[in-house]
Amino acid sequence: MPQNRFERVAFAFLTVVVTVHAYVFYSLYVVNGQTLMAVNNADGVIAAINKQGGVYMFGNFLPIWAVVLVEFAFAFALEVFMGSPVSFKLACRVFNPLETNPVLFETAIICATAGIMCPAMSFIAAFLYYPYYAGFDVISLLAMWLKLVCFNFPFAVLSQLFFIQPLIRTVFKAIFRRKSAEENITEANGVEGAE
């Protein structure tokens, strides 16, 4: 769908904005919500986060907006420089984009992107959320990374296939509206008729 570098970066930006918010919600509410509420003796996740002084990251407690910004910066850089270009190349190794149904080809790109971005971002998250107060251990870091991949990968594939990418493609089409073949023909006929 994106046809030039600017459009690819804009598409990546829109994707990452939605994806990071979805993952922060998923991580805080779905995966860790009950634990946060139990540890902080709070009735809700936001109350638990506020009671502990924010979200644990970099060995400190940061406000949620800071967590979103940090994850956005890492995710956007990874998406632009690795996720999008590599996933397109991987999809092209399996399918010919000129001969393959566009829905199937886009699905292949989405799955390849999730297969690249989920382990990469989970590895970064393992560093960001590592419990440094307990000391650093490589085996614990790798175990945490594997745990994050196991939690995040099903969510990554399903959310990208059925929610995020359809939403982003709809928004992208509205922003970067392309003329359909019918509109081009109608316009050409109107121009010819005027002469």
Buried (B, 14 or more C-beta within 10 A) or exposed (E): BBEEEEBBBBBBBBBBBBBBBBBBBBBBBEBBBEEBBEEBEBEEBBBBBBEBEBBBBBEEBBEBEBBBEBBBEBBBBBBBEBBBEBBBEBBBEEBEEEEBEEEEBBBBBBBBBBBBBBBBBBBBBBBBBBEEEEEEEEEBBEEBBBEBBEBBBEBBBEBBBEEBBEEBBEBBEEEBEEEEEEEEEEEEEEEEEEE
